[in-house]
């Protein structure tokens, strides 16, 4: 057993044979975060389809808000005047806000990038907008989140190497500018690592971030630019080699990854934090995540099924309703279907990372991972 403790992060590696997988903890002004942890995405100040009280019952360690969307509407100034994002959305736990980089750079036909930042058209009303490293952190400061992300350029997965190097260099320069922006005393800043699927570029970019970190430490390090179009095998190869090279005494965050298989693989490589819209998006399409594989509620075979979505799940949906009822709601287009499906999918995903943590602390992680993978082999539970 090893134990590493700093003012930022405490790590415990427990299970023999678990490799880099680890259980950690770090404090924020709105509570302690126990890792590994999955962060539900609350893009516009809400996790789609469910209330904060329902979210509290699910029990995520931290949730994510979106700088781009909240900056456009209702506006970060308004949120600040109304007491900050925690009060505005009725959530008293930790919040991470992303930088807006992924959203801006996905607006390929509506943006123009310069060294200063990005000029783009609002997807809401077409009005001209500008996002720079400084403006991104000003928005996040106004929102009052616990964890802020530095603005990065998020390149597509198959970008040719010379252009990727140019993009990475700009992200480093923007990181230096972000480092100079004062935040609130309770806020921490994560650096985002880029470099595509090129390990040498990933390592070069990390070295550049560590030079800045030596002057003023970042709260954590994120791996960005994966799960953006590259083959899954290429993403996994990078994670298997690179995650363990991130500073061990800081949280490690893999951005935008959220299938059960990817979460487990990431944990095995030493990732601490994850976020993804997948659980709630799949729920709205009637695709259910279970310990026995993915279930499609639209299928007629569930019309008379007097079974919970997942017999191993204790969430409100599984405790209370049958597949037959949920199938009925979904086929009728009832909004309650989206809510109940989302409660389950998020409960399952958050529960997976919570169970992985417990397995690490109880010295049984390899067996836990093997059992989880065996369960997912089912075609339709």
Secondary structure, DSSP 4 states (H G I P E B T S, - for coil): -EEEE-SS-EEEE--TT-TT--EEEEEETTEEEEESEEE-B-TTSS-TT--HHHHHHHT-SEEEEEHHHHHHTT-HHHHHHTT-HHHHHT--SEEEEE-SHHHHHT-GGGEEE-SS-EEEE-TTT--EEEE-HHHHHHHHHHHT-SEEE-------TT--HHHHHHHHHHHHHHHHHHHTS---TT-EEEEEE--TT-HHHHHHHHHHHHHHHHHS--SEEEE-S-SSSS-HHHHHHHHHHHGGGS-TTSEEEETT---HHHHHHHHHHT--EEE-SHHHHHHHTTEEEETTEEEETTSGGGTT--S-S-TT--SHHHHH--HHHHHHHHHHT-HHHHHHHHHHHHHHHHHHHHHHHHHHHTT-HHHHHHHHHHHTT-S--
